[in-house]
Amino acid sequence: MENKTRKEQLEVWDKTYLWHPFTQMQDYLKESPLIIEEGSGTLLKDIDGKEYIDGISSMWCNLHGHRRKEIDDAIKGQLAKVAHTTLLGLSNIPSIELARKLIEVTPKGLEKVFYSDNGSTANEVALKMAFQYWQNKGYKDKTEFVALQHGYHGDTIGTMSVGGIHLFHGAFRPLYFKTHFAPSPYCYRCPLGEERKDCALKCLGKLENILQGNSHRIAALIMEPLVQGAGGMIMHPRGYLSGVRTLCKKYNILLIVDEVLTGFGRTGKMFACLHEDIVPDIMTLSKGINGGYMPLAATLTTQEIYHAFLGEFSSLKTFFHGHTYTGNPLACSAALASLELFEKDRILENLETKINQVCNILKTFESLKHVGNVRQCGFIAAIELVKDKTTKEPYPWEERIGVKVCIEARKYGVLIRPLGHIIIIMPPFIIKPHELDTLIGSTYKSIQAITG
Ligand SMILES: *Cc1c(COP(=O)(O)O)cnc(C)c1O
């Protein structure tokens, strides 16, 4: 046995046995991996004991910090009872209590909860539910979907079929079912060449053209409300979401709202739908659902849709879908503890000053030579880097400009992860004001150092 330190051994094993998601492993193998050993609050500690601010909430899901006592205790308490039992034909206490709580906090009109394990499965469930709803109702031709360009709903084949990110979804195109794509309301790079100040949301007109011509074969429209996350934190103009809601009603198309990223306070309100007072037919939730502790997701829907699945056993109206760990008691008890924290700690009220703090610091970025657009929605900030500010020419993705900025930021004890040339800042809600200054200030310095 060679005389390796523990760190060297772990690095070798990481590179020998692991295949990391969304990662070109050939590049990964050339670098020394960052291996996390512990976390506490906003901080993550690597195996050398160096601390980093978790600037992206461990991939957009942590809300109340790491090792949060209330959530830890809830999981331990449940562990002392039972770790897992199935929800297929049986029930368990945390999944019942959480379902009731979710219906209480989400927009009125959503009345049924179907659990799964992650954002992709929550959306997969939503698509199947919408499809079978029309089949059960006798509308056999309503089999197609509408989605937005730059949209992201997960990595399973079904959710990729409604995905609008060519870089991720291009390779698998022959496997997809039929989806109509409407332009994304990406105001900085308006696909219709309009200016926000006088566009009157012409993008909604483009969407209406699609719905008008095809409504008899469209089952549902799926979209991320207010913010298209993985597509580049594209933030929609006011009125777009409620406009889509109106159009879906008009053309008898179900609206699936993917709140996997925006749900549980990220946008400053509990759910993005609340900003425009809309109620979707189906809502999907995951990432923040239990404060970023463990896999859990939910697909919520209305009585109308639920009732279309009722019937004699032999009628085959049953929703034939379910995962092994659906409604896992540990994950549900963590979610209950997380929702309790929202109330007890007045999370959203307290977030307001920090949202303003982010807004103020972000203003300083606009003067940087290669910052084309700075945008914010609640506790999500995105900085779009461009090669040329006047022409908005993007950096070629091969240049990996975002990756370089984020690696630079590690020097300052900050962990962030880009989306191509877009730098994302979205820390846990409990981040302290001075940590927020460090996080955003270090991001500024890193952009300056890398883009000059
Ligand atoms: C992350 C994400 C998903 C996919 O969730 P996973 O848990 O990674 O499968 C789906 N939709 C949105 C909006 C997301 O941000």
The ligand as a Tripos MOL2 file, in Angstrom:
@<TRIPOS>MOLECULE
LIG
   15    15     1     0     0
SMALL
NO_CHARGES

@<TRIPOS>ATOM
      1 C1        -33.3750   21.7960  -11.4740 C.3       1 LIG1
      2 C2        -34.6320   21.9350  -12.2250 C.ar      1 LIG1
      3 C3        -35.3390   20.8140  -12.6700 C.ar      1 LIG1
      4 C4        -34.8020   19.4180  -12.5360 C.3       1 LIG1
      5 O1        -34.7150   19.0280  -11.2060 O.3       1 LIG1
      6 P1        -33.7850   17.7880  -10.8110 P.3       1 LIG1
      7 O2        -34.0500   17.6190   -9.3580 O.co2     1 LIG1
      8 O3        -32.3860   18.2090  -11.0990 O.co2     1 LIG1
      9 O4        -34.2210   16.6380  -11.6270 O.co2     1 LIG1
     10 C5        -36.5440   21.0220  -13.2950 C.ar      1 LIG1
     11 N1        -37.0340   22.2540  -13.4810 N.ar      1 LIG1
     12 C6        -36.3880   23.3570  -13.0530 C.ar      1 LIG1
     13 C7        -36.9970   24.6980  -13.2680 C.3       1 LIG1
     14 C8        -35.1500   23.2350  -12.4280 C.ar      1 LIG1
     15 O5        -34.4900   24.3330  -12.0340 O.3       1 LIG1
@<TRIPOS>BOND
     1     1     2 1
     2     2     3 ar
     3     2    14 ar
     4     3     4 1
     5     3    10 ar
     6     4     5 1
     7     5     6 1
     8     6     7 2
     9     6     8 1
    10     6     9 1
    11    10    11 ar
    12    11    12 ar
    13    12    13 1
    14    12    14 ar
    15    14    15 1
@<TRIPOS>SUBSTRUCTURE
     1 LIG1         1 GROUP 0 **** ****
